[in-house]
Amino acid sequence: MKLGPDSHAGKQSKYKDLAAQVALDLAEYLDNFPNKTFAIRILAKETGLNPKTIRRLLVRANKPTHQTLYKLYSIFFDEDNYSKLLEKCPKVIKERISEYNPCDHSEKENDNREFLNQLKREPLMAELYVLAGTGPLNKNAVAFRYGQYGIEVLEKLICADILVEIEKETYGPSKNSPTLDGHALKYLGEYFVRRFSKADNAQIQNENMVSFYAEGLNEEGKQAWLKVDTDAFYKKVKIAQDPKYRGSTPVFTFTATDTITPEKSND
């Protein structure tokens, strides 16, 4: 089961062009105001983006999502019509926004939110959901390990079309399982660290890995850290997809790198 960031390998130059175009258009928009700080505050209010997100886009420090682009360029062109907006956007922006359907995204957000609420109400649901992704989940094994409560949670996942029967009384993820957003990924990571991470064996060869390090970095240093994390994630995925490494032992990995300063963001 692969749960992580979207893969855009091989598209680095495209995203450099994208970031440059966004920074250019954003700067031109802000130039219409006598005070840039005030202008960013207004734009943040109109788009629902965090002011820090806008400042990072301005200096090409962020890779904008298609949702972020949709919000920004709707304001830049004062255009609410999706098709007309695509016609007005620069090519590199149009290509990225075209991956985003506002209506579908709203439905996906609701699905993500509801699924996350379900996980919080029934923590065992998270465990069964992930275990089903690491290998077929057998009903008898669930009953043996979790008892009747486990069977009830399993049935909830089946009724919600999150898990589907692939063999008799054996289940795997449904094709209709929600695509997990950052909030759900964070919840799953925190849950599995609390539930399964064995601190007594930390950093012992062939046992497990627990590490923590904090330091003051500039933006370039932070981005370098994030690149290391991203590269490591996809290397782990590649290992997991190699048949010679496949096995019956469920293993998880969870990585989080962020600023320590709390930041409330709608993006």
Buried (B, 14 or more C-beta within 10 A) or exposed (E): BEBBEEEEEEEEEEBEBBBEBBBEBBEEBBEEBEEEEEBBBBBBEEBEBBBBBBBBBBEBBBBBBBBBBBBBBBBBBEBEEBEEBBEBBBEBBBBBBEEBBBEEBEEBEEBBBEBBEBBEEBEBBBBBBBBBBBBBBBBEBBBEEBEEEBBEBBEBBBEBEBBBEEEEEBBBBBEEBBEBBEEBBBBBBEBBBEEEBEEEEEEEEEEBEEEEEEEEEEEEEBBEBBEEEBEEBBEBBEEBEEEEEEEEEBEBBBEEEEEEEEEEEEB
